[in-house]
């Protein structure tokens, strides 16, 4: 029975209750008992109904014999198609000392061309078919995306299949791009906040490759021009079909996409390399990361070792909801510190969805450095509150609703749909898991949030980051 048929039954039960008031006492009791039974049945029926899927479109999947997963989502966007290739390789896979930054580096190199299409020719063909292409890299993946004329989908397949299987660059080209990456690092890390972010990760992690940010350690970026041979090895290891998923969304059909995938990617050879990702040892005490900056807003960031993304356990989902309840712009602490007292410019909290345990961060940008200690105390007070007091059931239900429907409302274009599926794909390998995630959020209880807060928001998991005019962390010797 669908939800639309249940609601009228509840209205009928209420009407019967009003009519019973005109009857005798015995009749009234009998009727009330019957009504209570009806309500119990109706309530039980509601509880048994499966939660409707938040992702409203059909996800068609086919895995080729070489391991390449092909995903198609027909979407009413006349004339447009988004073509994504998710490679489940990011800086997480950079396990060899001195070799950080290569996943990001290949985001650059993949636009260097092949024997068939040079870099310039690739760009001209894109213009000719009315398409635009780009890429981005993160800890757990690299994503290549193209959006354009759906009628030219075969040309998109041809272009992407060519560079994924036949990328070719000279050592001179390699060194030019390595210089560009060095320039990107220098530009990006001119910001105190970027420097602090790098310090937080290098301080928080001892063994796991989340220790370095996506662009890599500075010393490795500087040495990158000398790593031409290793770059060929990296490409040979990871740019393989078993690491990859093609996602096509828009004015397309699954049989069409599958046929083109077979034609252009069917001969792509499977590899046999698997990176041995080190396990992070247990942290035993608070750590500190500090960046001195004279003319920059003071900043505090509480970063706790947190659970990996999971569809089997509720810890990560509970932490996501804690962030939404405790530190969003609707929260009491935001109203107090940002609006009423005006000690903070902003407050935020989030836990990244990553394949291995990462960090849950609670951060505040301040007005005055003298308030760092006060704001830390206020953030700790909120954390203690969520450890000891269950959240209000209605507030939790509202937070779940905002999370769910803000996601649903974002699915308004081929690009946004493909982007949402790419995120779950690099986490689990299966884009259809998007609905399982939102069903998991629905299962989180106030007790789950309390348990997660007590487990993860503890000093032995904390790396405390600060920016201030002081030469060292104001909290390190407290």
C-alpha positions as CSV (number, residue, x, y, z in Angstrom):
1,X,0.0,0.0,0.0
2,X,1.4,3.4,-0.9
3,X,1.6,6.4,1.4
4,X,-1.1,8.2,-0.6
5,X,-3.7,5.5,0.4
6,X,-2.8,5.5,4.1
7,X,-3.5,9.2,4.8
8,X,-7.3,9.0,4.0
9,X,-7.7,6.1,6.4
10,X,-6.4,8.2,9.2
11,X,-8.8,11.0,8.3
12,X,-11.7,8.5,8.4
13,X,-10.7,7.2,11.8
14,X,-10.8,10.7,13.2
15,X,-14.2,11.3,11.8
16,X,-15.6,8.2,13.4
17,X,-14.2,9.4,16.8
18,X,-16.3,12.6,16.5
19,X,-19.5,10.7,15.6
20,X,-19.1,8.4,18.6
21,X,-19.6,11.2,21.1
22,X,-23.4,11.2,20.4
23,X,-23.8,7.5,21.5
24,X,-24.2,5.8,24.9
25,X,-21.2,5.3,27.2
26,X,-21.0,1.5,26.4
27,X,-21.3,2.1,22.7
28,X,-18.7,4.9,23.0
29,X,-16.2,2.6,24.7
30,X,-16.7,-0.1,22.2
31,X,-16.3,2.4,19.3
32,X,-13.2,3.9,20.9
33,X,-11.7,0.5,21.3
34,X,-12.4,-0.2,17.7
35,X,-10.9,3.1,16.7
36,X,-7.8,2.5,18.7
37,X,-7.4,-0.8,16.9
38,X,-7.8,0.9,13.6
39,X,-5.2,3.5,14.5
40,X,-2.8,0.8,15.7
41,X,-3.2,-1.1,12.4
42,X,-2.8,2.1,10.4
43,X,0.2,3.1,12.3
44,X,1.8,-0.3,12.0
45,X,1.0,-0.2,8.2
46,X,2.8,3.1,7.9
47,X,5.8,1.9,9.8
48,X,6.1,-1.1,7.5
49,X,6.1,0.9,4.3
50,X,9.5,1.2,2.7
51,X,10.9,4.7,2.6
52,X,10.5,6.0,-1.0
53,X,13.7,6.3,-2.9
54,X,15.2,9.8,-2.8
55,X,16.8,9.3,-6.3
56,X,13.8,9.3,-8.6
57,X,15.4,8.1,-11.9
58,X,16.1,4.6,-13.1
59,X,19.7,3.6,-12.9
60,X,20.8,1.2,-15.6
61,X,24.0,-0.7,-15.1
62,X,26.1,-3.1,-17.2
63,X,29.6,-4.4,-16.4
64,X,31.8,-5.2,-19.4
65,X,33.9,-8.4,-19.3
66,X,37.0,-6.2,-18.6
67,X,35.5,-4.9,-15.4
68,X,34.4,-1.5,-16.7
69,X,31.0,-0.5,-15.2
70,X,28.6,1.4,-17.5
71,X,25.8,3.4,-16.0
72,X,23.0,5.1,-17.9
73,X,20.3,7.4,-16.5
74,X,17.8,8.6,-19.1
75,X,16.7,12.1,-18.1
76,X,14.3,14.5,-19.9
77,X,16.9,17.1,-21.1
78,X,16.3,17.3,-24.8
79,X,19.5,17.4,-26.7
80,X,21.9,17.3,-23.7
81,X,24.1,14.5,-22.3
82,X,26.6,14.5,-19.4
83,X,29.4,12.0,-19.8
84,X,31.4,11.2,-16.6
85,X,34.2,8.8,-16.1
86,X,34.9,8.1,-12.4
87,X,38.3,6.6,-11.7
88,X,38.5,5.3,-8.2
89,X,42.1,6.5,-7.8
90,X,43.1,9.6,-5.8
91,X,45.8,10.6,-3.5
92,X,44.7,7.7,-1.2
93,X,46.5,5.3,-3.6
94,X,49.8,7.3,-3.4
95,X,51.5,4.9,-1.1
96,X,55.2,5.1,-2.1
97,X,57.4,7.7,-0.3
98,X,58.3,10.6,-2.5
99,X,55.5,10.0,-5.0
100,X,52.6,12.0,-3.6
101,X,50.6,14.2,-6.0
102,X,50.5,11.9,-9.0
103,X,46.7,11.3,-9.0
104,X,46.2,15.1,-9.3
105,X,49.1,15.3,-11.8
106,X,47.2,13.0,-14.2
107,X,44.2,15.2,-14.0
108,X,46.5,17.6,-16.0
109,X,48.3,15.1,-18.2
110,X,45.1,13.5,-19.5
111,X,44.5,16.6,-21.5
112,X,47.9,16.3,-23.2
113,X,46.6,14.4,-26.2
114,X,47.3,11.2,-28.2
115,X,48.6,10.2,-31.6
116,X,45.1,10.5,-33.0
117,X,44.1,13.8,-31.2
118,X,46.7,16.2,-30.1
119,X,45.9,18.6,-27.2
120,X,44.9,21.3,-29.6
121,X,42.8,18.9,-31.8
122,X,41.0,17.5,-28.8
123,X,39.9,21.1,-27.9
124,X,38.8,21.8,-31.5
125,X,36.7,18.7,-31.7
126,X,35.0,19.6,-28.4
127,X,34.1,22.9,-29.8
128,X,32.8,21.3,-33.0
129,X,30.4,19.0,-31.1
130,X,29.3,21.7,-28.7
131,X,30.9,20.1,-25.6
132,X,33.0,21.2,-22.7
133,X,35.3,19.0,-20.6
134,X,37.1,19.2,-17.3
135,X,38.3,17.1,-14.4
136,X,39.0,17.2,-10.7
137,X,40.9,15.1,-8.2
138,X,40.4,14.2,-4.5
139,X,41.6,11.7,-1.9
140,X,39.5,8.8,-3.2
141,X,39.0,9.5,-6.9
142,X,39.6,11.4,-10.1
143,X,36.6,12.4,-12.1
144,X,36.6,13.4,-15.8
145,X,33.4,15.0,-17.1
146,X,32.0,16.3,-20.4
147,X,28.7,17.8,-21.2
148,X,27.4,18.5,-24.7
149,X,25.1,17.6,-27.6
150,X,23.5,14.2,-27.0
151,X,23.4,13.6,-30.7
152,X,27.3,13.6,-30.7
153,X,27.5,11.0,-27.9
154,X,29.5,8.6,-30.1
155,X,32.1,11.2,-30.6
156,X,32.3,11.8,-26.9
157,X,32.9,8.0,-26.4
158,X,35.6,8.0,-29.2
159,X,37.5,11.0,-27.6
160,X,37.4,9.6,-24.1
161,X,38.2,6.0,-25.1
162,X,41.2,7.3,-27.1
163,X,42.9,9.2,-24.3
164,X,42.1,6.7,-21.6
165,X,43.7,3.9,-23.6
166,X,46.3,5.8,-25.7
167,X,47.5,8.8,-23.7
168,X,50.9,9.9,-25.0
169,X,53.2,12.6,-23.8
170,X,56.9,13.4,-24.1
171,X,59.3,14.0,-21.2
172,X,59.3,17.6,-22.2
173,X,55.5,17.8,-22.0
174,X,55.7,16.1,-18.6
175,X,58.1,18.6,-17.3
176,X,56.0,21.5,-18.5
177,X,52.9,20.1,-16.7
178,X,55.0,19.4,-13.6
179,X,55.9,23.1,-13.5
180,X,52.3,24.0,-13.8
181,X,51.4,21.8,-10.8
182,X,54.2,23.5,-8.8
183,X,52.8,26.9,-9.7
184,X,49.3,25.7,-8.6
185,X,50.7,24.6,-5.3
186,X,52.5,27.9,-4.7
187,X,49.4,29.9,-5.6
188,X,47.0,27.8,-3.5
189,X,49.2,27.6,-0.4
190,X,49.7,31.3,-0.2
191,X,46.6,31.3,2.0
192,X,47.0,30.7,5.8
193,X,43.9,28.5,5.7
194,X,45.3,26.2,3.0
195,X,48.6,26.0,5.0
196,X,46.7,25.1,8.1
197,X,44.7,22.4,6.3
198,X,47.9,20.8,5.1
199,X,49.3,20.9,8.6
200,X,46.2,19.4,10.1
201,X,46.3,16.4,7.9
202,X,50.1,15.8,8.2
203,X,49.7,16.1,12.0
204,X,46.5,14.0,12.4
205,X,47.7,11.1,10.3
206,X,50.9,9.0,10.9
207,X,50.6,6.2,8.4
208,X,47.6,6.5,6.1
209,X,47.9,8.4,2.9
210,X,45.3,10.9,4.0
211,X,48.3,12.5,5.6
212,X,49.0,14.4,2.4
213,X,46.5,16.6,0.6
214,X,45.5,15.9,-2.9
215,X,48.2,18.1,-4.5
216,X,50.9,16.3,-2.6
217,X,53.8,17.2,-0.3
218,X,55.8,20.2,-1.4
219,X,59.1,18.3,-1.6
220,X,57.4,15.7,-3.9
221,X,55.9,18.4,-6.1
222,X,59.3,20.1,-6.4
223,X,60.9,16.7,-7.4
224,X,58.1,15.8,-9.8
225,X,59.9,16.9,-13.0
226,X,62.4,14.1,-12.3
227,X,59.7,11.4,-12.1
228,X,58.9,10.9,-15.8
229,X,59.3,7.1,-15.7
230,X,57.3,6.8,-12.6
231,X,54.4,8.7,-14.2
232,X,54.2,6.1,-17.0
233,X,54.0,3.4,-14.3
234,X,51.3,5.2,-12.4
235,X,49.2,5.5,-15.5
236,X,49.7,1.9,-16.4
237,X,48.7,0.8,-12.9
238,X,45.5,2.7,-12.4
239,X,44.0,3.9,-15.7
240,X,42.4,0.5,-16.1
241,X,38.7,-0.6,-16.6
242,X,38.4,-2.2,-13.2
243,X,39.0,1.1,-11.5
244,X,36.6,3.0,-13.8
245,X,32.9,3.7,-14.2
246,X,31.3,5.5,-17.1
247,X,28.1,7.5,-16.1
248,X,26.0,9.0,-18.9
249,X,22.9,11.1,-18.0
250,X,20.5,12.9,-20.3
251,X,18.8,12.5,-23.6
252,X,20.1,8.9,-24.0
253,X,19.0,5.3,-23.8
254,X,20.8,2.4,-22.0
255,X,21.1,0.2,-25.0
256,X,22.7,3.0,-27.0
257,X,25.2,3.8,-24.2
258,X,26.0,0.1,-23.7
259,X,26.6,-0.4,-27.4
260,X,29.0,2.5,-27.6
261,X,30.8,1.4,-24.4
262,X,31.4,-2.0,-25.9
263,X,32.6,-0.5,-29.2
264,X,35.0,2.0,-27.8
265,X,36.0,0.6,-24.4
266,X,35.5,-3.2,-24.9
267,X,39.2,-3.8,-25.8
268,X,40.6,-1.8,-22.9
269,X,42.8,-4.2,-21.0
270,X,42.2,-5.0,-17.4
271,X,45.2,-4.5,-15.0
272,X,46.4,-6.4,-11.9
273,X,47.7,-3.7,-9.6
274,X,46.2,-3.0,-6.2
275,X,47.7,-0.4,-3.8
276,X,48.3,-1.6,-0.2
277,X,46.8,1.3,1.8
278,X,48.4,1.5,5.2
279,X,46.1,1.3,8.3
280,X,46.2,4.3,10.6
281,X,47.3,3.5,14.1
282,X,45.1,4.5,17.1
283,X,45.7,8.1,18.2
284,X,46.3,8.4,22.0
285,X,46.4,12.1,22.8
286,X,45.4,15.5,21.4
287,X,47.6,16.9,18.6
288,X,48.1,20.5,17.6
289,X,48.6,22.3,14.2
290,X,49.1,26.1,14.1
291,X,49.6,28.7,11.5
292,X,50.9,32.2,12.4
293,X,49.2,35.0,10.5
294,X,49.2,38.6,11.5
295,X,46.5,40.0,9.3
296,X,44.1,37.1,8.9
297,X,40.9,36.2,10.7
298,X,41.7,34.1,13.8
299,X,40.5,30.6,13.3
300,X,39.9,27.4,15.3
301,X,39.2,23.9,14.0
302,X,38.5,20.8,16.1
303,X,39.3,17.8,13.9
304,X,38.4,14.4,15.3
305,X,39.3,11.0,13.8
306,X,36.0,9.8,12.4
307,X,34.5,6.8,10.8
308,X,34.8,5.9,7.1
309,X,31.7,6.1,4.9
310,X,29.5,3.0,5.5
311,X,26.1,1.7,4.4
312,X,26.3,-1.0,7.0
313,X,26.9,1.0,10.2
314,X,25.1,4.2,11.3
315,X,28.1,6.0,12.9
316,X,29.0,8.2,9.9
317,X,25.3,9.0,9.2
318,X,24.8,9.9,12.8
319,X,27.8,12.3,12.7
320,X,26.4,14.0,9.6
321,X,23.1,14.6,11.4
322,X,24.9,15.8,14.5
323,X,26.7,18.4,12.4
324,X,23.4,19.6,10.9
325,X,21.8,19.8,14.3
326,X,24.5,21.2,16.5
327,X,26.5,23.6,14.3
328,X,24.4,24.7,11.3
329,X,23.1,28.2,10.9
330,X,19.9,27.1,12.6
331,X,21.8,26.0,15.7
332,X,21.8,27.7,19.1
333,X,25.6,28.1,19.1
334,X,25.5,29.8,15.7
335,X,22.9,32.2,16.9
336,X,24.9,32.9,20.1
337,X,28.4,33.3,18.7
338,X,27.7,34.8,15.2
339,X,24.5,36.7,15.6
340,X,24.1,37.7,19.2
341,X,27.6,38.0,20.6
342,X,29.3,38.6,17.2
343,X,32.5,36.9,18.4
344,X,32.6,34.6,15.3
345,X,32.2,35.3,11.6
346,X,31.1,31.8,10.8
347,X,30.7,28.3,12.4
348,X,30.5,25.0,10.5
349,X,30.9,21.3,11.0
350,X,31.2,18.4,8.6
351,X,32.6,14.9,8.1
352,X,33.9,14.0,4.7
353,X,32.6,10.9,3.0
354,X,35.8,8.9,2.4
355,X,36.6,5.2,1.9
356,X,38.8,5.0,5.0
357,X,38.4,6.8,8.4
358,X,39.1,10.5,8.0
359,X,38.2,13.7,10.1
360,X,35.1,15.2,11.5
361,X,35.8,19.0,11.7
362,X,34.1,21.7,13.8
363,X,35.4,25.1,12.8
364,X,34.9,28.8,13.6
365,X,36.3,31.9,12.1
366,X,36.6,34.6,14.7
367,X,36.7,38.4,15.0
368,X,39.4,38.7,17.7
369,X,42.2,36.3,18.6
370,X,41.5,36.9,22.3
371,X,38.3,35.0,21.9
372,X,39.9,31.7,20.8
373,X,39.8,30.2,24.3
374,X,36.2,31.3,24.9
375,X,35.0,30.0,21.6
376,X,36.7,26.7,22.1
377,X,35.0,26.4,25.5
378,X,31.6,27.1,23.8
379,X,32.2,24.5,21.1
380,X,33.2,22.0,23.8
381,X,30.0,22.8,25.8
382,X,27.9,21.9,22.7
383,X,29.8,18.7,22.2
384,X,29.2,17.7,25.8
385,X,25.5,18.5,25.4
386,X,25.2,16.1,22.5
387,X,27.0,13.4,24.5
388,X,24.7,13.6,27.4
389,X,21.3,14.7,26.1
390,X,19.3,13.0,23.3
391,X,18.3,15.3,20.5
392,X,14.7,16.4,20.2
393,X,12.9,13.9,18.0
394,X,11.2,16.5,15.9
395,X,14.4,18.5,15.4
396,X,16.0,15.2,14.2
397,X,13.1,14.5,11.9
398,X,13.4,18.0,10.4
399,X,17.1,17.7,9.9
400,X,16.6,14.4,8.1
401,X,13.9,16.0,5.9
402,X,16.2,19.0,5.0
403,X,19.0,16.6,4.2
404,X,16.8,14.4,2.0
405,X,14.9,17.1,0.1
406,X,17.8,19.5,-0.4
407,X,19.4,16.6,-2.2
408,X,16.3,15.7,-4.2
409,X,15.9,19.3,-5.3
410,X,19.5,19.5,-6.5
411,X,18.8,16.8,-9.2
412,X,17.8,19.3,-11.8
413,X,20.2,18.8,-14.7
414,X,22.2,16.0,-16.4
415,X,25.4,17.3,-14.7
416,X,24.0,17.4,-11.2
417,X,22.5,13.9,-11.5
418,X,25.8,12.5,-12.9
419,X,27.7,14.4,-10.1
420,X,25.6,12.9,-7.4
421,X,26.0,9.4,-8.8
422,X,29.8,9.9,-9.2
423,X,30.1,10.6,-5.5
424,X,28.5,7.3,-4.3
425,X,30.3,5.5,-7.1
426,X,33.8,6.4,-5.9
427,X,32.8,5.4,-2.3
428,X,31.1,2.0,-2.9
429,X,31.6,1.3,-6.6
430,X,27.8,1.1,-7.1
431,X,25.8,4.2,-8.0
432,X,22.5,2.6,-7.0
433,X,23.7,2.8,-3.3
434,X,22.5,6.4,-3.3
435,X,19.1,5.3,-2.1
436,X,20.6,3.0,0.6
437,X,22.4,6.0,2.0
438,X,19.3,8.1,2.5
439,X,17.4,5.1,4.0
440,X,20.3,4.8,6.5
441,X,19.8,8.4,7.5
442,X,16.2,7.7,8.2
443,X,17.2,4.9,10.7
444,X,19.4,7.2,12.8
445,X,18.0,7.7,16.3
446,X,18.8,10.2,19.1
447,X,20.6,7.4,20.9
448,X,22.7,6.7,17.8
449,X,23.8,10.4,17.8
450,X,24.7,10.3,21.5
451,X,26.7,7.1,21.0
452,X,28.6,8.5,18.0
453,X,29.4,11.7,19.9
454,X,30.8,9.8,22.9
455,X,32.8,7.5,20.7
456,X,34.4,10.0,18.3
457,X,34.3,13.5,19.8
458,X,37.0,12.7,22.4
459,X,40.4,14.4,23.1
460,X,42.4,11.3,22.2
461,X,41.0,11.6,18.6
462,X,41.5,15.4,18.4
463,X,43.9,17.4,16.2
464,X,43.3,21.1,17.2
465,X,44.1,23.6,14.4
466,X,44.5,27.3,14.9
467,X,45.4,30.5,13.0
468,X,46.4,33.5,15.1
469,X,49.2,36.2,15.3
470,X,50.8,34.0,18.0
471,X,53.9,32.0,17.0
472,X,52.5,28.8,18.5
473,X,49.2,27.2,19.3
474,X,47.6,29.0,22.3
475,X,46.3,25.6,23.6
476,X,49.3,23.4,23.3
477,X,50.6,23.9,26.9
478,X,47.2,24.2,28.6
